[in-house]
Amino acid sequence: MLPDDELESLKRNLAETFGLKIHDKKIRALKVNSSYHWQPPMLIEVGKRCAHLSEEGPSEDVVAIFESTAFLVCTPEHGLGGSLPYFFSRPDVRRVFEAD
């Protein structure tokens, strides 16, 4: 999990890079039932490792989840340092768990 200042910096960077308005909501987890047939139903949680984010990639640590026109899932390998985050469409996200 990222400290609040790093989280805000990442949020601003993603908003500028992709021209998105990112909501201020702090998301702790997403329950996803992806439309990709290779991707099983998943619970993606900030601060935990998650498998199946990419078709043949390894498990990755989730460091942040943001909500915009889609949900953006950031890991050290995807979303940080200018690389693309994982995008999940609204219809694929079955439940959003907000942080306390």
LINCOR-V887762 format. One record per run of one state. SS is the DSSP state (A for helix, B for strand, O for the rest). FROM is the first residue (numbers start at 1). TO is the last residue. If there is no record, write none. Layout:
<<SS | FROM | TO> <SS | FROM | TO>>
//
This chain:
<<O | 1 | 3> <A | 4 | 18> <O | 19 | 26> <B | 27 | 32> <O | 33 | 41> <B | 42 | 45> <O | 46 | 48> <B | 49 | 50> <O | 51 | 59> <B | 60 | 67> <O | 68 | 70> <B | 71 | 75> <O | 76 | 78> <B | 79 | 79> <O | 80 | 85> <B | 86 | 88> <O | 89 | 89> <A | 90 | 92> <B | 93 | 98> <O | 99 | 100>>
//
